[in-house]
Amino acid sequence: MNLDLRQMSHEQNLQAMHLLWEDLAQDADSINSPAWHGEVLRETEERVRTGTERGRDWEDAKQELRKRAG
């Protein structure tokens, strides 16, 4: 199946993405993350442990990302 995402509205794209995630989530245990995901998580955990990286408030992070995108 091919979807012409450029011809779909923003709402239609979000709906399609939601349906895909719902379908994938039904069998999430059978999906293996790539090895590099684990490495990135370990690196981030180490930076947090050593204090070189801190978590951020989700609302603040969303605002910053929106500023960067717009």
Secondary structure as the mmCIF struct_conf table of DSSP 4:
data_model
#
loop_
_struct_conf.conf_type_id
_struct_conf.id
_struct_conf.beg_label_comp_id
_struct_conf.beg_label_asym_id
_struct_conf.beg_label_seq_id
_struct_conf.end_label_comp_id
_struct_conf.end_label_asym_id
_struct_conf.end_label_seq_id
HELX_RH_3T_P HELX_RH_3T_P1 LEU A 5 GLN A 7
BEND BEND1 MET A 8 MET A 8
HELX_RH_AL_P HELX_RH_AL_P1 HIS A 10 ALA A 25
TURN_TY1_P TURN_TY1_P1 GLN A 26 ASP A 27
HELX_RH_3T_P HELX_RH_3T_P2 ALA A 28 SER A 30
HELX_LH_PP_P HELX_LH_PP_P1 ILE A 31 PRO A 34
HELX_RH_AL_P HELX_RH_AL_P2 ALA A 35 THR A 50
TURN_TY1_P TURN_TY1_P2 GLY A 51 GLY A 51
BEND BEND2 THR A 52 THR A 52
HELX_RH_AL_P HELX_RH_AL_P3 TRP A 58 ALA A 69
#
